[in-house]
Every structure is written in C-alpha cells, then in structure tokens.
Amino acid sequence: HLLTLLRPTIRLMKVSRNFSGFDLLLRSLHVAIPQLPVPLFLLVMICILFGSIMWHVEHIEGEPVSDDNPFGSIPRGMWFSIV
C-alpha cells in the first residue's frame, strides 16, 4: 500500500535526474529553507485571520452549516480564503 502512495514521487525523482533546472530548484530551496518559516507562519496567520473574519461577518447564530451558509465554521471560512 505504501509503495502505491510513493510511486508518483519515485517517478518524479527518476524523471528529474534528466533536467538541470530541477537541480537548480533544489539548490535554491536548500539555500532558502532557513528563511521560509517566517513567511509560512505569516501565511497561516493571515489565513486564520481572514477565515475568522469571514465566519464572523457571515455567521448566522444557531443556523447549521448548509449550502445556504457556507461559512458555518472557521475552517470553512479559511478554505474559502485560500481558494
């Protein structure tokens, strides 16, 4: 079961050996990894903030989550802010 999940990743690794641009991408990611936590943290915080704002603005008290009320929970509002 695990092998079927890893098959696309293994294929990508096999194909990527032939492309020099992929090596450049990997080297640049390796250099940038120490700086990535700050932008990722800010992205998560902004997503939570806007999801909460959408939930607060659109929330109707006591109404369950339905197609009429797509912002019935904060995670659904976060999903809407990402998409």
Buried (B, 14 or more C-beta within 10 A) or exposed (E): EEEEEEEEEEEEEEEEEEEEEBEEEEEEEEEEEEEEEEEEEEEEEEBBEBBBBBBEEBBEEEEEEEEEBBBBBBEBBBBBBEE
